[in-house]
């Protein structure tokens, strides 16, 4: 069963995404803050997830900060990252993609759009 981690400071949104992922047969884990996520990921025995679902608008440490950090590390530079955000400004989306996002989805998303994004970033063909 593929694994997904969700990092989002909005628990209701994260629970909705978790439900969609479970319907798509993903094992999920949720972190409400980038700091919690980073501590988990950097633990010595942690196996990286198959995909990361990352919110952009979070206090203190933004999703863009997390994205840049992951892409700058040897261990996580190739981790598939789907950004799930309510930001619709083309310049912002371009900057997120340029920073290394594997795919960009707008909130709220549908199960169909999420499944397409997962298939794209994980190289699945249906």
C-alpha positions in Angstrom: 0.0 0.0 0.0 1.5 3.4 -1.0 2.1 6.0 1.7 1.3 9.7 1.8 2.1 12.4 4.3 -0.1 15.4 4.6 1.3 18.7 6.0 -1.4 21.3 6.6 -2.2 23.6 9.5 -6.0 23.3 8.9 -7.1 20.0 10.5 -10.4 19.9 8.7 -8.8 20.2 5.3 -6.2 17.6 6.2 -8.9 15.2 7.4 -10.7 15.6 4.1 -7.5 14.9 2.1 -6.8 11.9 4.4 -10.2 10.5 3.6 -9.7 10.9 -0.1 -6.3 9.2 0.1 -7.7 6.3 2.1 -10.4 5.9 -0.6 -7.5 5.6 -3.1 -5.9 2.9 -0.9 -3.1 5.1 0.5 -1.8 4.7 4.1 -1.6 8.3 5.5 0.1 10.3 8.1 -0.8 13.9 9.1 1.3 16.7 10.5 -0.2 20.0 11.5 3.1 21.9 11.3 6.2 21.8 9.2 8.3 21.5 12.3 6.6 18.3 13.4 6.9 17.0 9.9 10.7 17.8 9.7 11.3 16.2 13.1 9.6 13.0 11.9 11.3 13.0 8.5 14.8 13.5 10.0 14.4 10.7 12.5 17.0 8.0 11.8 14.7 5.2 11.1 12.0 7.1 9.1 11.2 5.8 5.6 10.2 8.7 3.3 6.6 8.5 2.1 5.8 7.7 -1.5 4.3 11.2 -1.8 3.9 14.4 0.2 0.8 16.5 0.1 1.9 20.0 1.2 -0.1 23.1 2.1 1.6 26.5 1.3 0.0 28.9 3.7 1.1 28.0 7.1 2.3 30.2 10.0 6.0 30.5 10.9 7.4 28.1 8.3 5.6 28.1 5.0 5.0 25.3 2.6 7.4 27.0 0.2 10.1 27.0 2.8 9.5 23.2 3.3 9.6 22.6 -0.5 12.9 24.5 -0.9 14.4 22.7 2.1 13.4 19.2 0.8 14.7 20.0 -2.7 18.0 21.2 -1.3 18.6 17.9 0.5 20.2 14.8 -1.0 17.9 12.4 0.8 14.6 14.1 -0.1 15.4 16.0 -3.4 13.4 13.5 -5.5 10.4 13.0 -3.1 7.2 13.5 -5.1 5.4 16.6 -3.7 1.9 17.6 -4.5 1.2 21.2 -3.4 -2.4 21.6 -2.3 -3.2 25.3 -1.9 -5.9 27.9 -2.2 -3.4 30.3 -3.9 -4.6 31.1 -7.5 -2.1 33.8 -8.5 -0.2 32.5 -11.5 3.1 34.1 -10.3 2.8 32.3 -7.0 2.0 28.9 -8.7 5.0 29.5 -11.1 7.3 30.1 -8.1 6.1 26.9 -6.4 6.7 24.9 -9.5 10.1 26.5 -10.0 11.0 25.6 -6.4 10.4 21.9 -7.2 6.7 21.0 -6.7 5.9 17.9 -8.6 2.2 19.0 -9.1 0.0 21.9 -8.0 -3.7 21.4 -7.0 -6.2 24.0 -5.9 -8.2 23.6 -2.7 -10.7 22.1 -2.4 -9.8 19.2 -4.7 -11.8 16.3 -5.9 -10.9 12.6 -5.6 -10.6 12.5 -9.4 -8.1 15.4 -9.5 -6.1 14.0 -6.6 -6.0 10.6 -8.2 -4.7 12.1 -11.5 -2.1 14.1 -9.7 -0.9 11.0 -7.8 -0.8 9.0 -11.0 1.2 11.7 -12.7 3.8 12.2 -9.9 4.2 8.5 -9.1 4.4 7.4 -12.8 1.3 5.3 -12.6 -0.6 4.7 -15.8 -4.3 3.9 -15.9 
